[in-house]
Amino acid sequence: MRAMLPTAVVNLVDTASAVVKSTLAAHRADLRTRSHGIAAFDPPTVPHEVIPVVTADGARLRVHAYGPVDAPVIVFAHGWTCSIEYWNAQINAFAGEYRVIAYDQRGHGESTNGYAKPSTNLLADDLCDVLDAALLPGQRAVLVGHSMGGMTLIAWAGRYPERVAEQAAAVVLTNTGAHSLVEVSTMVPGLNKPLRLLRGRALPSPDWLGKLILGTPVVMPPVAPVRWIFARQVMTLDTSRQKLDYALSVVRGCPMMTRSRYGLLLAALHLGDAATNFTVPTTVLAGDRDDMTPAIHAERLAELLRRAGTLAAFKVLPTGHLGNVERFDLFNAELAEVLTAATEPARAMA
């Protein structure tokens, strides 16, 4: 196919591809080397170990382990368009006392795509590979998932329920949901009311609209309108410049096609009641101004867990979608409580 194209077109495509790769590399390097004005977001100073993970379909996952190898373990699964660096405020806070494992979801950060089509089962399988590579025999971890990372944890519990008690000591689900993301989204003001009206008239489901919003491979140039839209739709308009710059650097490091492929996956997400398979204490956190996964998603998860008898806590924080960035202080305090509850019994027996 490439040989059939005119030389000028081939050269243009090659040049554009080189520019995109260079830009992505620059954003990732920025996260690893530059301070964003808030110490919590600085690149971790704790040395990390690289854990090699190759999936069955050939994806190479970037997995980092921070902190003592024999310490209690935390595993972080990031959300759509993010990377390991999204968790800097948590890595910096907990890597001294805990063994912190963080990884790039496939196609994100520096993890490759592999050959399989994106699916929640695939993300669950990747988490299995990470846990198998990172945990010592008999070791259990506190699993923390944000947005698509939370969906990964839910998918994992649904697909591998026997692993929950074996490998999880506790679970934290933050700014996430299990289904109907488009139907109850408030990203486009006034959108969900007409969607409900359309459904009430038994018209075809407007899935195309969700796919258009989440699946379009858009660029995010460093201009004021993009910053305003990102603050309004993903964070909050009163978020600080430093937090906004940091979050944008994380998201801009994600390839456009990865954003599109996994956006389409999220638009069709349906994990049902798989969260009831969490047989360990599970904390659910939401943001009161989260337009991507409004708090109703967290309420639904909390109700499922309450009925299953495993809901440890449900709280709504004063944030948008990026709760552990926008109010990392509050998020870290909640996580510290979970860690204490999950690890103190084991330490008392040691």
N, C-alpha and C positions, 0 to 999 in steps of 0.2 A: 504493500500500500504506500509506504513511504517513497519507494522508488518511482511511483507513478506521479508524484507531486512535482510541480515546477521547483527548480533550485531556489528561487527567491522565497517561495512559501516555506520550504524546508528550513532555510536559514532564519526566517522570521520566527518560526515555531521554536527552533533551537535557541535563539536569542531570548525569546520570551520565557522559555523553560529555565534558562540559566539565570535570568533576572529573578524569577520566582524563587528558585532554590537559594540564591544568594540572599534574598530578602528574609526568607524563613530562617536561614542560618544566622543572620544578623540579629533577629529577634531572640533566638534561643541563646546566642552568645551574650546578649544584653542581660538576660535573666541570670546567667551564670556568673557575671562579672561586675554588674553595676548595682549600686545602691539606689533605691527608689525613694529615699528620704525618710523611710520608716524602718528601723532596725529589724523588726520582725520579718520583713520581706527580703532582707539581704540574703545572698547565697549562703547556705549552711557552712559553718566553719568546722563542724564535726566531720572527720574523714568518712568516706562512704566506701562500701564494698559493692562491686558490680556482680550481680548474680545472673549467670547466663541462663536464659530461658528461650527455647525454640519450640514452637507449637507443632502440632501434627501436620498442619498445612503449610509449614515453612515460615511462619511469621517469627521474627526475632524481636522479643520484647525487651525493652530497656527497664531493668529492675535494679533499684539501689537499696542498700541496707545501711542504716546509720545506727551507731550506738553499740553497746556491748552485746556480744553474741549470745550470752547466757541470761540477758535481761528479759522481762516480760515484753511481749511483741504487740505492736500496733501495725496494721496493714491499711494503707490509704489507697482508695480507688477514686480517681478524679473523674470529672464530668466531661461532657461534650466540648470539644475544641480546646481542652486544657492539656496539662502535662504534669510531670513530677513537681516542677517548680511552683505549681499552683498551691502546694502544701508547705511552702517555705515557713510560714508563720507557725505551723504545727511542728515541722521538723526541728526548727530552732528551739521550740519550747520543750519538746519531749525527748529529743534524741540523746540527752545526757543520761537520763534515768531509764529509758526504755530502748528496746531494739525497734527502730522505725523502718518499716518496709514501704516503699512507694514505687509505683511503676507507671509507665506510659501505656495507656490502652493502645491496642493495635491501630496503626495508621496515625496515631497522635505522637507529638513530640518526636522522639527518635526511634520509636517502634515501627517496624515495617508492617505492611498490610497482610502478607500471606496471600493464599489463593482462594480461600473460602469467601462466600458472600456474607456481608455483615448480618448478624442476627443476635438476639439476646442469648441464644444457646451458645453461640461462639464466644461471646464475652464471658459467659459463665465458665466455659471450658478454659479460657485464658486465665481466669482467676484460680481455677484448680491447679493449673500449671505453676502459677506464681506461688501459691501456698505450698505445693509439694516441694518446690525448689527452696523456699525460704524458711520453712518451719522444721525444727528438729523433730525426731520421732516422739510422738506423744504430746508435742507442744501445741497450745491453742493461742489464738491471737484475738485481740479486740479489732474487729473489722469496721472500717469507717468508709462510707461511700457518699459522695456528693453528686446530686443530679444523676447523670447517666451512670456514675459510679455506684450510686444507691440502687439504681435499676439493675446493675450488674450483680450486686449482692442478692437482690430479690430473685433474679433469674437463677443464680447459683443455688439458692435455697430451694427453689422449685424443681430444679433439674437434679440436684444432688442432696436430697434431704438428709441422707445418712451422714453426710460430711459436716453438717452444722454442729452437732454436739462434739464431733471428733476434732474439729479444727477451729471452732469459734468459742471464745470465752464470753463475748458480748458483742453487740452490734450497734452502730450508730448510723442512722439514715438521716441525711440532711438535705433540705431543698430538693426533694425528689417525689416521685409518684410511681404508680404501677400501671396506669392505663388512662385513656381519655385526655391526653395532654392538650390536644388542640381544642377539644370541646369546652374546656374550662379555663383556657389560657386568657390572660388579660393583657397580652403583649400589644394587641391592637385595640385601643379603647373602643368599647361598644360592640366588639366582634361577637362575643359569645351569646349575646341576646338574640341577634338574628340567626345564629346557628341553631339555637334552641327552637326558634320559630320554624325554621326550615324542617327540623326533625319532627316537630309537632304536626306538620302537615304531611308527614310520611313521604317527603321528597327524598331523593337519593342523598346519601351522606356526602357533605362537601369536603371529602378527604383531600381533594386537589388543592384546596386552600392551605391546609396544613403542610402539605408537601411543598407547595410554592414558598411558604414562609420559612420552613426549616430546611428545605432541600436545595435552595438556589445557591450555587457556588459564587458568593459575592466576595469582593475585595474590601479591605478595611484601611483605606489610606489615612495618613496622619493629618486629618483636617477637622476643623471645629464641628461640622455637622455630624460626623461619625462619632466623635467624642460625646456629643449631646445625646445622640440616639442610643449609644451604648449605656450611658449613665441612666437614661430614662427607662430603657427596656430591660436591662440586665442588672443594673445596680440601683442607685437612687440619685435623684438630681442634687441632693445635698452631700453626696459622697465627696471625700477630699480629693484634691488633684493627685496626690501621691498614690492613693489607693486605686484611682481610676487609671493612672499611667501604668501601674504594676499589672492590673488585671488585663488591660489592653495588650500589654507586652506578651502575656501568657497566651491570650486568644489569637493574636496575630502570628504566633509561632505555629499555628495549625494549618496544614495545607487546605486549599479551597475545596478540593475534591473529597477530602476526609470530612470536612464540615458538611458537605452536601450528602455524602453516603450515609453518614450517621444521623443527619437531620431527617432523612427519609425514614430511617429505622425508628426514630423517636416519634415521628408523625403517626406511625401505625402501631405504636407500642400497646401490647395487651398482655400483662403478666397475671391478670386475674387476682386470686387470693393467695398467690405463692408465698407471700410474707408470713402466712400462718405457719410455715415450716421453720421459722426462726424459733427454736426451742430453748434459746438462751436469752438473758435479759436484753431487750432491744429499746433503744432511745430514739425518738423521732423529733427532729428539729425542723422548724419552718421559718420563713421570713414574712413579716406582716405586710411587706410591700413587694413580695416576689411575684412578678408578672409572668415568669416562665413556668414555674410550678407553684401556683397559688396555694395558700395554706389548706385549702379543702383537700388537696392530695394527701397532705400529712395527716389530716383529720381522719381520712378514710383508712390510712395505714394504721394509725393509732387504734381505731376501732377494731380492726382485724386482730391486732396484737392483744388488745384488751380482752377480746373474746377467747383468744388462744391462751391467755394467762401469762404472756411474756412481755407485756409492755412495762418497761422500767420507768420511762418518763416521756412526756410530750410537752414541748415548749415552743412558743412562737417568739422569735427574736426580732428586734427592731431593725430589719435589714431588707435588702432586695434578694436577688437570687444567689449572690456570692456571699453567703452568711459568714463563712469562716475566714473571709478576707475583710469584709466590711466591718464586722465586729469580732475580730479574731480574739479579743480579750474575753468576751462573753462565751464564744464558742470553745476556746481553750479551757475555760473554767468548767463548762459542761462536760467536756471530754475528760478533764482531770477527775471529776466525780465518777464517771464511768470506769476509768482506769483503776481508781482506788477500790471501788466495789468489786471489780473483776480480779484484781491481783493481790489484794491484801490477804485473802484466805490462803492462797498458795504460798505467799511469803511467810505467813505465820507457821506453816507446816514445814518450811525449809530448815 
